[in-house]
Amino acid sequence: MKFKAILMDRDGTVIKEKPGTYLCDPKGVKLYKNTLKAFRLFKEMGYKLFIVSNQSGIGRGYFGEEAVKAVNGRMLKLLEKAADIDGVYYCPHAPGENCSCRKPAPGMGLKIIKDHNIDPKLSFMIGDKKSDVDFAENIGMEGILVLTANGKKQRAKYADKLKNVKICLDIYGAAKYIKEISK
């Protein structure tokens, strides 16, 4: 049996991000106002939930994997009020390393699809960057751009390339859109 899933970017989509900074302290983890509502709605609709994140701060030497794990742990603790997360995946490489797991490359998504028996045609990827939308396309999912963190600047910068992409105010807007089209 194949499952449907929601893949989400971490920084700027699920948790607050100051664009251009690297979150490595769990005390800095703050959910967006509507994140818990979105996660409740995703679970109510029967989706498996995954966080997929580029963490180039590791590859750049700014912090180690333990910092990422601590931030992810804090995020999961805050999210448990709404839903269990089925998996957290991250790429530790710097942009120039040409790995297969750094979004928009499909590595993390293909691993999730294979390991969790996910049907990409019934699944979505939500993020605040064009690379998240490109990642979705590279793994056969519909991508949704949210206007939190980097989203507004990305929409302006890539307006011509995002013409056919659903754009939502935040992750809860994306959840409501998915519910609407899933009827």
C-alpha positions as CSV (number, residue, x, y, z in Angstrom):
1,M,0.0,0.0,0.0
2,K,1.3,3.5,-0.9
3,F,1.0,6.4,1.5
4,K,0.5,10.1,0.9
5,A,2.9,12.5,2.5
6,I,3.6,16.2,3.2
7,L,7.3,17.1,3.0
8,M,8.2,20.4,4.6
9,D,11.2,22.6,4.7
10,R,12.3,23.3,8.3
11,D,13.7,26.9,8.6
12,G,11.3,29.5,7.3
13,T,8.4,27.1,6.8
14,V,7.8,25.1,10.0
15,I,10.0,27.2,12.3
16,K,10.8,30.9,12.2
17,E,14.0,31.9,10.4
18,K,15.9,35.1,10.0
19,P,17.0,34.9,6.3
20,G,20.8,34.8,6.0
21,T,21.3,33.3,9.5
22,Y,22.0,29.7,10.7
23,L,20.0,28.3,13.6
24,C,22.2,26.2,15.8
25,D,20.7,26.9,19.3
26,P,17.6,25.0,20.3
27,K,16.5,28.0,22.4
28,G,16.0,29.9,19.1
29,V,13.4,27.4,17.8
30,K,10.0,29.2,17.5
31,L,7.1,27.8,15.5
32,Y,5.1,30.1,13.2
33,K,1.7,31.1,14.7
34,N,-0.3,28.6,12.6
35,T,2.2,25.7,12.4
36,L,0.4,23.5,15.0
37,K,-3.0,24.1,13.3
38,A,-1.5,23.1,10.0
39,F,0.0,19.9,11.4
40,R,-3.3,18.9,13.0
41,L,-5.0,19.4,9.7
42,F,-2.4,17.3,7.9
43,K,-2.8,14.5,10.3
44,E,-6.6,14.8,10.2
45,M,-6.3,14.3,6.4
46,G,-4.2,11.2,6.9
47,Y,-0.8,12.4,5.6
48,K,2.6,11.2,6.8
49,L,4.8,14.1,7.8
50,F,8.4,14.7,7.0
51,I,10.8,17.6,7.5
52,V,13.5,18.0,4.8
53,S,16.2,20.6,5.3
54,N,19.5,21.8,3.8
55,Q,21.8,22.3,6.8
56,S,24.9,23.7,5.0
57,G,26.1,25.2,8.3
58,I,27.6,21.8,9.0
59,G,29.4,21.6,5.7
60,R,30.6,25.2,6.1
61,G,32.0,24.4,9.5
62,Y,29.7,26.8,11.4
63,F,28.4,24.0,13.7
64,G,28.3,20.3,14.0
65,E,25.6,17.7,13.5
66,E,24.9,17.7,17.2
67,A,23.6,21.3,17.0
68,V,21.2,20.3,14.1
69,K,20.0,17.3,16.1
70,A,19.4,19.6,19.2
71,V,17.4,22.1,17.1
72,N,15.4,19.3,15.5
73,G,14.8,17.8,18.9
74,R,13.4,21.1,20.2
75,M,11.2,21.4,17.1
76,L,9.8,17.9,17.5
77,K,9.0,18.6,21.1
78,L,7.0,21.7,20.1
79,L,5.3,19.8,17.3
80,E,4.2,16.8,19.4
81,K,1.3,18.9,20.7
82,A,-0.2,18.6,17.2
83,A,1.2,15.5,15.4
84,D,3.9,12.9,15.3
85,I,6.5,13.5,12.7
86,D,7.3,10.4,10.5
87,G,10.8,11.6,9.8
88,V,13.4,14.4,9.8
89,Y,15.9,14.4,7.0
90,Y,18.7,16.9,6.4
91,C,21.6,17.4,4.0
92,P,24.8,18.4,5.9
93,H,26.8,19.4,2.8
94,A,27.9,22.9,1.7
95,P,26.5,24.1,-1.7
96,G,29.7,23.4,-3.6
97,E,30.0,19.8,-2.6
98,N,27.7,18.6,-5.4
99,C,26.0,15.9,-3.3
100,S,22.7,14.2,-4.4
101,C,20.9,15.2,-1.2
102,R,21.0,19.0,-1.1
103,K,17.7,20.4,-2.3
104,P,16.8,20.8,-5.1
105,A,18.6,17.6,-5.9
106,P,16.2,14.7,-5.3
107,G,18.3,12.5,-2.9
108,M,16.4,13.1,0.4
109,G,13.0,12.9,-1.3
110,L,13.7,9.7,-3.2
111,K,14.9,8.1,0.1
112,I,11.7,9.1,1.9
113,I,9.6,7.8,-1.0
114,K,11.5,4.5,-1.0
115,D,11.8,4.0,2.7
116,H,8.2,4.9,3.6
117,N,6.4,3.7,0.5
118,I,5.2,7.2,-0.5
119,D,3.1,7.9,-3.6
120,P,4.6,11.2,-4.9
121,K,1.5,11.9,-7.0
122,L,-0.6,12.1,-3.8
123,S,2.0,14.1,-1.9
124,F,3.2,17.7,-1.5
125,M,6.4,19.6,-0.7
126,I,6.0,23.0,1.1
127,G,8.8,25.5,1.4
128,D,9.8,29.1,1.4
129,K,12.4,28.9,-1.4
130,K,12.3,28.2,-5.2
131,S,14.7,25.3,-4.4
132,D,12.0,23.7,-2.4
133,V,9.6,23.9,-5.3
134,D,12.3,22.6,-7.7
135,F,12.9,19.8,-5.3
136,A,9.2,18.9,-5.4
137,E,9.3,18.8,-9.2
138,N,12.4,16.6,-9.1
139,I,10.7,14.0,-7.0
140,G,7.3,14.1,-8.8
141,M,5.3,16.0,-6.1
142,E,3.4,19.3,-6.2
143,G,5.4,22.1,-4.7
144,I,3.8,24.9,-2.7
145,L,5.7,28.1,-1.9
146,V,4.9,29.9,1.4
147,L,5.5,33.6,1.9
148,T,7.1,33.3,5.3
149,A,10.9,34.0,5.8
150,N,12.4,34.0,2.3
151,G,9.1,33.4,0.4
152,K,8.2,37.0,-0.5
153,K,11.6,37.7,-1.9
154,Q,11.7,34.4,-3.7
155,R,8.3,35.1,-5.3
156,A,9.5,38.5,-6.5
157,K,12.9,37.2,-7.8
158,Y,11.5,34.2,-9.6
159,A,8.0,35.4,-10.6
160,D,8.3,34.1,-14.1
161,K,9.5,30.7,-13.0
162,L,6.8,30.3,-10.3
163,K,3.8,31.1,-12.5
164,N,2.3,27.6,-12.2
165,V,3.2,27.1,-8.5
166,K,0.6,27.5,-5.7
167,I,1.6,30.2,-3.3
168,C,0.2,30.4,0.2
169,L,0.6,32.9,3.0
170,D,2.0,30.3,5.4
171,I,2.0,26.6,6.2
172,Y,-1.6,26.7,7.4
173,G,-2.7,28.3,4.1
174,A,-0.9,25.4,2.4
175,A,-2.8,22.9,4.6
176,K,-6.2,24.5,3.7
177,Y,-5.3,24.5,0.0
178,I,-4.4,20.8,0.2
179,K,-7.6,20.0,2.0
180,E,-9.6,21.9,-0.6
181,I,-8.1,20.2,-3.6
182,S,-8.3,16.7,-1.9
183,K,-12.1,16.7,-1.6
